Amino acid sequence: MTTRYPAIRVTDHELLRQRDEALSLNERPWNLVYGCQPISEVCKSCFAHERLSRFHVNAGRLPQAFARHQPVVVQAALAEPAGWTTPQQVTVAPLADLFQPGVPAAFIAQVIRTIAEYPQHFFHITTRHQQRMRELLGRGQLPDNLSLGIAAEDAASYAERVPYLFDVAAAWRHVVLEPLLGAVDVECVELPTRDILWPLEGIVQQYLGLDAGGRPQWMAKSDPLRSYEPLDWILLGGERGAAPRPPHPEWVRRVRDACRDSQVPFFFRGWGDSVITRKPDLDDTRLIIVSEDGSRRGRGAGSAINHLSVTDGDVYFTRLFQGDEPIQFYLDGQRHREAPDVSLRHAKLRLVDVSPLARELVERIEQGEAPSGPTTQEYIVAHGEPRKKGIAADKRRPRRSHTPSFKAQIAVAALQGEASVADLSQRFDVHRNQITQWRAQLLERAAELFDGLPERPGRARR
């Protein structure tokens, strides 16, 4: 399920500044670490190095007194969530990489514990150190208010990093393709075993070998080797800095269309520090011609001249001028600002995530083997529909009929005590009194489930 953000009520200049510390321009930065160790070509133009220098200067240290790429951990920042009075969307360490080798594993564990202590907030962690992420988090249970993601810049980095994302038992997963420097097929990745990972569908297709003609064969996708929750979000943006390399629009369209076909939210963060120009100035020293195969020409890309041959698929870019910021966020005349509805994070829990007793209870109710009480519609037929005082008949909320399985899951959740009745009421849009009634019915009729069941050998009836 996706939702579109409302119009952001800040200037476009402010939007460009916020891109440094937010994924969708709607998150609050949680600066736990400053500085990042470069690991790829895109790190040369990273803005985090400048912010690290500014951090040290503000702390009264001269630039010569610290290593340029040595990360700095801010221990005191762990207390910041306690001061947030309203639910927040949070970007964790936006000016660094939390899983880089310079950040102690004990500190990362503290961050995860802090996230779990504040379930009213939702946190996003993005990394390019996917191996250390898997090493530290493994298959352990992670907070359901945390989304883990990887950042990639081209097809090779995406194919290398995204499989690690599915090796971690995260409730939510996202991918950030920024800066996008080449075409990326986000739909499938061939693993070293030649099995195929389909990230947008959450399955692994098994490789069967070669047929008699030497052609590779795979098992049908309807019978996957492994199944996961699919990706929840893909974000994409262009490069920023002194010499940006803009992406070809066709690369962006392919990712957008793949997300649309798989119903995965797609957020376009802009073209970077470049903008498409339909009337290029051939004397512009910052003009760049981008081809679909990834080649870049023009004086802005280091060529001696701009008078170069072009094809129908080539696109002209120039540097983003002040005052032209709104153009920066548009793709084919539209802004794409879809995002997952994180308020549904608890609804992603399946029966396999609850206790065996609760799972048995729900399964027996679904099979009609246990009493569950009348449905709402049955109650209305028997007793009539009550009127609410002070509410016009045409504005009253229509009665809803809940299934026995739904009632059982809510009642079990209320009994487990992991969430309050008020939280369950808001989460599932059910009145608190109704949840309390279902919980009482479950307690009263729990003994009826075991009437007629055979006794286990060696145990006496109490």
C-alpha positions as a printed NumPy array, in Angstrom:
array([[  0.   ,   0.   ,   0.   ],
       [  1.411,   3.403,  -0.914],
       [  0.615,   6.947,   0.006],
       [  1.545,  10.22 ,  -1.619],
       [  2.996,  12.936,   0.519],
       [  1.065,  16.209,   0.662],
       [  2.594,  19.311,  -0.855],
       [  5.705,  20.214,   1.136],
       [  5.284,  23.743,   2.45 ],
       [  8.871,  24.937,   2.259],
       [ 10.807,  26.681,  -0.477],
       [ 12.46 ,  24.589,  -3.154],
       [ 15.823,  25.971,  -2.035],
       [ 15.139,  24.448,   1.377],
       [ 14.205,  21.164,  -0.309],
       [ 17.599,  21.05 ,  -1.987],
       [ 19.319,  21.595,   1.368],
       [ 17.234,  18.917,   3.101],
       [ 18.267,  16.278,   0.556],
       [ 21.558,  16.012,   2.408],
       [ 19.906,  14.685,   5.561],
       [ 16.602,  13.084,   4.526],
       [ 15.507,  10.333,   2.18 ],
       [ 12.14 ,  11.694,   1.078],
       [ 12.624,  15.278,   2.338],
       [ 10.2  ,  14.413,   5.126],
       [ 12.508,  12.772,   7.69 ],
       [ 14.279,  14.13 ,  10.722],
       [ 18.081,  13.648,  10.711],
       [ 19.617,  11.754,  13.629],
       [ 23.316,  12.577,  13.376],
       [ 24.96 ,   9.816,  15.386],
       [ 28.109,   9.672,  13.258],
       [ 30.004,  12.291,  11.25 ],
       [ 32.376,  11.375,   8.465],
       [ 32.609,   8.375,   6.195],
       [ 35.378,   6.249,   4.735],
       [ 35.256,   6.259,   0.896],
       [ 34.708,   2.857,  -0.688],
       [ 33.747,   3.663,  -4.283],
       [ 34.075,   6.254,  -7.005],
       [ 30.946,   8.119,  -5.968],
       [ 32.484,   8.939,  -2.581],
       [ 34.697,  11.571,  -4.222],
       [ 31.79 ,  13.995,  -4.525],
       [ 30.114,  13.127,  -1.207],
       [ 28.984,  16.14 ,   0.796],
       [ 29.642,  14.32 ,   4.096],
       [ 33.374,  15.157,   3.972],
       [ 32.639,  18.879,   3.974],
       [ 30.187,  18.483,   6.846],
       [ 32.788,  16.52 ,   8.841],
       [ 35.284,  19.368,   8.427],
       [ 32.631,  21.841,   9.559],
       [ 31.841,  19.644,  12.578],
       [ 35.479,  19.698,  13.724],
       [ 35.866,  23.422,  13.112],
       [ 32.745,  24.131,  15.18 ],
       [ 34.255,  21.981,  17.941],
       [ 37.368,  24.193,  17.956],
       [ 39.712,  21.726,  16.238],
       [ 41.912,  22.78 ,  13.356],
       [ 41.558,  20.817,  10.11 ],
       [ 45.088,  19.426,  10.517],
       [ 44.168,  17.861,  13.852],
       [ 41.979,  15.081,  12.458],
       [ 41.977,  12.57 ,   9.667],
       [ 39.765,  13.655,   6.78 ],
       [ 37.855,  10.391,   6.453],
       [ 37.961,   9.164,  10.052],
       [ 34.374,   8.841,  11.372],
       [ 33.419,  10.512,  14.646],
       [ 30.806,   8.866,  16.875],
       [ 28.495,  11.201,  18.829],
       [ 27.569,   9.185,  21.916],
       [ 25.376,  11.922,  23.37 ],
       [ 23.083,  11.78 ,  20.324],
       [ 21.635,   8.469,  21.578],
       [ 19.519,  10.482,  24.028],
       [ 17.879,  12.636,  21.342],
       [ 14.814,  10.41 ,  20.649],
       [ 13.708,  10.855,  24.266],
       [ 13.075,  14.524,  23.504],
       [ 10.89 ,  14.005,  20.425],
       [  7.339,  14.613,  21.616],
       [  5.536,  13.577,  18.406],
       [  6.029,  10.532,  16.135],
       [  8.892,  11.131,  13.733],
       [ 10.275,   9.701,  10.511],
       [ 14.009,   9.525,  11.153],
       [ 17.066,   9.152,   8.916],
       [ 19.863,   7.53 ,  10.948],
       [ 23.383,   8.931,  10.405],
       [ 22.574,  10.709,   7.105],
       [ 26.068,  12.252,   6.954],
       [ 27.89 ,   8.949,   7.386],
       [ 27.531,   5.173,   7.115],
       [ 26.565,   3.524,  10.39 ],
       [ 28.07 ,   0.16 ,   9.362],
       [ 31.454,   1.426,   8.207],
       [ 34.431,  -0.296,   9.902],
       [ 35.317,   2.794,  11.953],
       [ 32.07 ,   2.647,  13.954],
       [ 32.309,   0.242,  16.944],
       [ 29.969,  -2.737,  16.923],
       [ 28.942,  -1.948,  20.51 ],
       [ 27.757,   1.504,  19.435],
       [ 25.708,   0.019,  16.579],
       [ 24.071,  -2.349,  19.069],
       [ 23.194,   0.652,  21.242],
       [ 21.584,   2.349,  18.247],
       [ 19.414,  -0.705,  17.502],
       [ 18.34 ,  -0.935,  21.161],
       [ 17.465,   2.764,  21.201],
       [ 15.333,   2.332,  18.073],
       [ 13.458,  -0.538,  19.732],
       [ 12.783,   1.61 ,  22.821],
       [ 10.854,   4.205,  20.777],
       [  8.301,   2.317,  18.652],
       [  6.328,   5.518,  18.018],
       [  9.104,   6.692,  15.672],
       [ 10.17 ,   5.087,  12.394],
       [ 13.869,   4.886,  11.501],
       [ 15.725,   4.447,   8.185],
       [ 19.312,   3.158,   7.975],
       [ 21.076,   3.081,   4.587],
       [ 24.519,   1.572,   4.029],
       [ 27.11 ,   0.727,   1.397],
       [ 28.859,  -1.657,   3.82 ],
       [ 26.413,  -4.505,   3.306],
       [ 28.773,  -7.247,   4.486],
       [ 29.319,  -5.684,   7.907],
       [ 25.582,  -5.034,   8.19 ],
       [ 24.904,  -8.756,   7.741],
       [ 27.773,  -9.695,  10.04 ],
       [ 26.494,  -7.544,  12.921],
       [ 22.747,  -8.016,  12.507],
       [ 22.661, -11.569,  11.144],
       [ 19.266, -13.257,  11.312],
       [ 18.369, -11.798,  14.694],
       [ 15.009, -10.142,  15.227],
       [ 15.095,  -6.413,  14.486],
       [ 12.629,  -3.709,  15.608],
       [  9.599,  -3.455,  13.359],
       [  9.967,   0.346,  13.308],
       [ 13.268,   0.064,  11.426],
       [ 13.828,  -0.01 ,   7.662],
       [ 17.213,  -1.24 ,   6.451],
       [ 18.469,  -0.226,   3.028],
       [ 21.45 ,  -0.334,   0.721],
       [ 22.742,   2.428,  -1.548],
       [ 23.932,   1.665,  -5.079],
       [ 25.063,   3.725,  -8.042],
       [ 25.023,   1.295, -10.978],
       [ 24.083,  -2.238, -12.004],
       [ 27.233,  -3.843, -10.559],
       [ 26.888,  -2.274,  -7.102],
       [ 23.162,  -3.049,  -6.994],
       [ 23.728,  -6.704,  -7.89 ],
       [ 26.481,  -6.955,  -5.276],
       [ 24.671,  -5.295,  -2.369],
       [ 20.959,  -6.033,  -2.602],
       [ 21.252,  -9.808,  -1.865],
       [ 22.783,  -8.969,   1.528],
       [ 19.688,  -6.937,   2.336],
       [ 17.576, -10.105,   2.181],
       [ 20.016, -11.956,   4.441],
       [ 18.952,  -9.729,   7.346],
       [ 15.592, -10.287,   9.058],
       [ 14.393,  -6.696,   8.69 ],
       [ 10.673,  -5.892,   8.786],
       [ 11.175,  -3.189,   6.139],
       [ 13.718,  -2.88 ,   3.313],
       [ 14.53 ,  -0.038,   0.932],
       [ 17.036,   0.762,  -1.827],
       [ 18.584,   4.16 ,  -2.584],
       [ 19.919,   4.527,  -6.141],
       [ 21.847,   7.739,  -5.66 ],
       [ 23.841,   8.998,  -7.361],
       [ 22.616,   6.945, -10.321],
       [ 25.503,   6.689, -12.797],
       [ 24.263,   3.88 , -15.039],
       [ 21.261,   1.787, -15.997],
       [ 20.068,  -0.62 , -13.288],
       [ 17.7  ,  -3.566, -13.65 ],
       [ 15.998,  -3.499, -10.263],
       [ 13.711,  -6.434, -11.066],
       [ 16.163,  -9.345, -10.985],
       [ 19.692, -10.165,  -9.849],
       [ 21.6  , -13.334, -10.735],
       [ 23.29 , -14.776,  -7.655],
       [ 26.691, -16.566,  -7.674],
       [ 24.793, -19.872,  -7.614],
       [ 22.981, -18.747, -10.797],
       [ 19.727, -18.65 ,  -8.842],
       [ 17.812, -15.431,  -9.579],
       [ 16.712, -13.005,  -6.87 ],
       [ 13.595, -10.966,  -7.672],
       [ 13.777,  -8.128,  -5.095],
       [ 10.474,  -6.489,  -6.063],
       [  8.661,  -9.813,  -5.669],
       [ 10.621, -11.192,  -2.717],
       [ 11.483, -14.589,  -4.204],
       [ 14.543, -16.568,  -5.312],
       [ 14.125, -18.59 ,  -8.51 ],
       [ 16.104, -21.844,  -8.47 ],
       [ 18.637, -22.636, -11.185],
       [ 18.192, -26.148, -12.604],
       [ 21.189, -26.414, -14.917],
       [ 21.576, -26.705, -18.679],
       [ 19.194, -28.522, -20.939],
       [ 20.19 , -30.805, -23.82 ],
       [ 20.81 , -27.778, -26.022],
       [ 23.101, -26.106, -23.487],
       [ 20.539, -23.477, -22.517],
       [ 20.172, -22.539, -18.816],
       [ 16.929, -23.541, -17.132],
       [ 15.249, -22.209, -13.997],
       [ 12.362, -23.437, -11.878],
       [  9.061, -21.607, -12.393],
       [  8.661, -18.468, -10.293],
       [  5.452, -19.922,  -8.895],
       [  7.592, -22.512,  -7.057],
       [ 10.383, -20.356,  -5.552],
       [ 13.446, -21.667,  -3.793],
       [ 13.039, -19.03 ,  -1.035],
       [ 10.451, -16.383,  -0.261],
       [ 10.875, -13.029,   1.474],
       [  8.934,  -9.843,   1.986],
       [  9.571,  -7.778,  -1.195],
       [ 11.287,  -4.417,  -1.197],
       [  9.166,  -1.729,   0.421],
       [ 10.66 ,   1.369,  -1.175],
       [ 13.01 ,   2.518,  -3.946],
       [ 14.451,   6.042,  -4.029],
       [ 16.474,   7.474,  -6.908],
       [ 18.465,  10.65 ,  -7.488],
       [ 21.283,  12.226,  -9.455],
       [ 24.8  ,  13.24 ,  -8.477],
       [ 25.672,  16.486,  -6.74 ],
       [ 28.922,  18.324,  -6.265],
       [ 31.412,  20.337,  -8.323],
       [ 31.299,  18.022, -11.353],
       [ 27.969,  16.16 , -11.364],
       [ 27.292,  13.317, -13.813],
       [ 23.544,  13.36 , -14.495],
       [ 21.607,  10.134, -15.197],
       [ 19.879,   9.506, -18.493],
       [ 16.096,   9.918, -18.158],
       [ 15.481,   6.474, -19.636],
       [ 17.319,   4.862, -16.711],
       [ 14.984,   6.619, -14.298],
       [ 11.891,   5.665, -16.297],
       [ 12.812,   1.972, -16.226],
       [ 13.077,   1.971, -12.444],
       [  9.844,   3.95 , -12.129],
       [  7.966,   1.572, -14.45 ],
       [  9.303,  -1.53 , -12.685],
       [  8.143,  -0.146,  -9.342],
       [  4.748,   0.697, -10.783],
       [  4.298,  -2.816, -12.201],
       [  5.216,  -4.42 ,  -8.874],
       [  3.331,  -1.839,  -6.762],
       [  6.494,  -0.77 ,  -4.958],
       [  6.603,   2.923,  -3.9  ],
       [  8.987,   5.032,  -5.988],
       [ 10.447,   8.351,  -4.843],
       [ 12.403,  10.571,  -7.23 ],
       [ 14.874,  12.798,  -5.378],
       [ 15.795,  14.922,  -8.382],
       [ 18.452,  15.117, -11.074],
       [ 21.226,  16.152,  -8.682],
       [ 22.978,  19.453,  -9.355],
       [ 22.011,  19.3  , -13.032],
       [ 18.823,  20.002, -14.927],
       [ 17.54 ,  18.977, -18.358],
       [ 17.59 ,  21.764, -20.938],
       [ 15.527,  21.548, -24.104],
       [ 17.22 ,  24.591, -25.693],
       [ 20.926,  24.012, -25.061],
       [ 23.373,  26.892, -25.251],
       [ 26.295,  25.497, -27.23 ],
       [ 28.576,  28.068, -25.605],
       [ 27.661,  26.885, -22.108],
       [ 30.815,  25.671, -20.342],
       [ 28.723,  23.391, -18.115],
       [ 26.725,  21.662, -20.851],
       [ 26.702,  17.839, -20.731],
       [ 25.339,  15.455, -23.36 ],
       [ 24.245,  12.118, -21.881],
       [ 23.661,   9.023, -24.025],
       [ 21.591,   6.044, -22.984],
       [ 24.677,   3.809, -23.031],
       [ 26.172,   5.96 , -20.247],
       [ 28.662,   8.025, -22.256],
       [ 28.867,  11.735, -21.407],
       [ 30.23 ,  14.45 , -23.675],
       [ 30.341,  18.217, -23.763],
       [ 32.409,  20.873, -22.056],
       [ 30.751,  20.133, -18.726],
       [ 32.003,  16.553, -19.011],
       [ 35.548,  17.536, -19.992],
       [ 35.235,  17.784, -23.786],
       [ 36.873,  20.675, -25.603],
       [ 33.674,  21.694, -27.402],
       [ 29.896,  21.281, -27.259],
       [ 29.407,  21.031, -31.047],
       [ 29.249,  17.236, -31.054],
       [ 27.065,  14.817, -32.991],
       [ 24.04 ,  13.621, -31.115],
       [ 21.338,  11.005, -31.654],
       [ 17.643,  11.06 , -30.871],
       [ 18.214,   9.416, -27.487],
       [ 20.822,  11.928, -26.275],
       [ 19.785,  14.437, -23.595],
       [ 21.306,  17.82 , -22.745],
       [ 21.972,  18.791, -19.134],
       [ 23.333,  21.962, -17.613],
       [ 24.13 ,  23.034, -14.057],
       [ 21.223,  23.904, -11.797],
       [ 20.848,  27.674, -11.527],
       [ 19.401,  29.417,  -8.506],
       [ 15.698,  30.042,  -9.081],
       [ 15.234,  26.946, -11.264],
       [ 15.004,  24.481,  -8.374],
       [ 11.422,  23.213,  -9.049],
       [ 12.492,  21.782, -12.418],
       [ 14.963,  19.618, -10.594],
       [ 12.307,  17.332,  -9.048],
       [ 10.249,  16.565, -12.17 ],
       [ 10.339,  13.477, -14.384],
       [  8.218,  13.673, -17.538],
       [  6.275,  16.557, -16.045],
       [  5.442,  14.782, -12.785],
       [  6.818,  14.553,  -9.28 ],
       [  7.1  ,  11.025,  -7.923],
       [  6.879,  11.062,  -4.128],
       [  5.416,   7.701,  -3.189],
       [  6.355,   6.167,   0.127],
       [  5.321,   3.096,   2.139],
       [  2.655,   3.577,   4.767],
       [  4.727,   2.846,   7.864],
       [  1.635,   2.996,  10.076],
       [  0.898,  -0.518,   8.756],
       [  4.196,  -1.932,  10.012],
       [  2.519,  -4.116,  12.652],
       [  0.128,  -5.525,  10.064],
       [  3.133,  -7.171,   8.359],
       [  3.344,  -9.681,  11.223],
       [  2.143, -13.09 ,  10.091],
       [  0.899, -16.093,  12.061],
       [  4.394, -17.559,  12.021],
       [  5.539, -14.572,  14.113],
       [  3.235, -15.271,  17.091],
       [  3.26 , -17.979,  19.708],
       [  2.267, -21.577,  18.831],
       [ -0.798, -21.377,  21.123],
       [ -2.044, -18.197,  19.421],
       [ -1.39 , -19.724,  15.992],
       [ -3.359, -22.852,  16.923],
       [ -6.219, -20.734,  18.241],
       [ -6.531, -18.657,  15.076],
       [ -6.289, -21.725,  12.82 ],
       [ -9.029, -23.552,  14.746],
       [-11.325, -20.535,  14.583],
       [-10.746, -20.223,  10.822],
       [-11.656, -23.905,  10.415],
       [-14.85 , -23.469,  12.431],
       [-13.674, -25.719,  15.274],
       [-13.938, -23.099,  18.016],
       [-16.702, -20.679,  19.069],
       [-16.04 , -17.027,  18.294],
       [-19.362, -15.281,  19.054],
       [-21.727, -13.526,  16.642],
       [-20.426, -11.199,  13.942],
       [-21.342,  -7.532,  13.988],
       [-23.926,  -8.047,  11.247],
       [-25.525, -10.947,  13.146],
       [-25.787,  -8.768,  16.24 ],
       [-27.485,  -5.99 ,  14.252],
       [-30.029,  -8.43 ,  12.811],
       [-30.851,  -9.743,  16.279],
       [-30.873,  -6.489,  18.27 ],
       [-31.183,  -3.683,  15.736],
       [-28.748,  -0.924,  14.927],
       [-28.248,   1.553,  17.785],
       [-28.384,   5.279,  17.095],
       [-25.605,   7.628,  18.162],
       [-26.711,  10.864,  19.77 ],
       [-25.733,  14.096,  18.084],
       [-24.772,  12.476,  14.761],
       [-26.886,  12.834,  11.654],
       [-28.048,   9.598,  10.061],
       [-26.331,  10.362,   6.766],
       [-23.02 ,  11.024,   8.49 ],
       [-22.921,   7.956,  10.687],
       [-20.14 ,   5.491,  10.086],
       [-21.468,   2.302,   8.464],
       [-21.375,  -0.875,  10.487],
       [-18.593,  -3.286,   9.668],
       [-18.523,  -7.07 ,   9.864],
       [-15.259,  -8.502,  11.226],
       [-14.229, -12.066,  10.514],
       [-13.633, -14.484,  13.409],
       [ -9.966, -14.711,  12.398],
       [ -9.571, -10.94 ,  12.658],
       [-11.241, -10.89 ,  16.086],
       [ -8.994, -13.679,  17.33 ],
       [ -5.798, -11.97 ,  16.204],
       [ -6.794,  -8.709,  17.899],
       [ -7.783, -10.518,  21.102],
       [ -4.513, -12.481,  21.174],
       [ -2.512,  -9.287,  20.647],
       [ -4.384,  -7.652,  23.538],
       [ -3.661, -10.654,  25.774],
       [  0.039, -10.708,  24.915],
       [  0.358,  -7.12 ,  26.159],
       [  3.012,  -6.081,  23.646],
       [  0.763,  -3.182,  22.633],
       [ -1.859,  -1.308,  24.632],
       [ -5.548,  -1.469,  23.828],
       [ -5.416,   2.171,  22.756],
       [ -2.54 ,   1.395,  20.36 ],
       [ -4.391,  -1.593,  18.899],
       [ -7.528,   0.515,  18.512],
       [ -5.692,   3.157,  16.513],
       [ -3.688,   0.641,  14.505],
       [ -6.599,  -1.526,  13.381],
       [ -9.355,   1.114,  13.487],
       [-11.439,  -0.775,  16.049],
       [-13.039,   0.806,  19.126],
       [-11.275,   0.129,  22.431],
       [-14.436,  -1.209,  24.047],
       [-14.791,  -3.714,  21.222],
       [-11.207,  -4.951,  21.728],
       [-11.808,  -5.281,  25.47 ],
       [-14.969,  -7.307,  24.782],
       [-13.158,  -9.653,  22.375],
       [-10.377, -10.187,  24.902],
       [-12.913, -11.066,  27.61 ],
       [-14.71 , -13.493,  25.272],
       [-11.419, -15.187,  24.446],
       [-10.592, -15.676,  28.132],
       [-14.086, -16.979,  28.924],
       [-14.135, -19.498,  26.071],
       [-10.481, -20.587,  26.035],
       [-11.298, -23.712,  28.07 ],
       [-13.877, -24.79 ,  25.467],
       [-11.094, -25.283,  22.92 ],
       [ -9.727, -28.268,  24.811],
       [-13.015, -30.016,  25.607],
       [-13.041, -33.377,  23.89 ],
       [ -9.323, -33.347,  23.106],
       [ -7.479, -36.583,  24.061],
       [ -5.284, -36.448,  27.127],
       [ -1.52 , -36.72 ,  26.665],
       [ -0.006, -39.96 ,  28.111],
       [  1.466, -39.603,  31.564],
       [ -0.53 , -36.497,  32.51 ],
       [ -3.487, -36.421,  34.847],
       [ -6.445, -34.081,  34.4  ],
       [ -6.44 , -31.298,  36.943]])
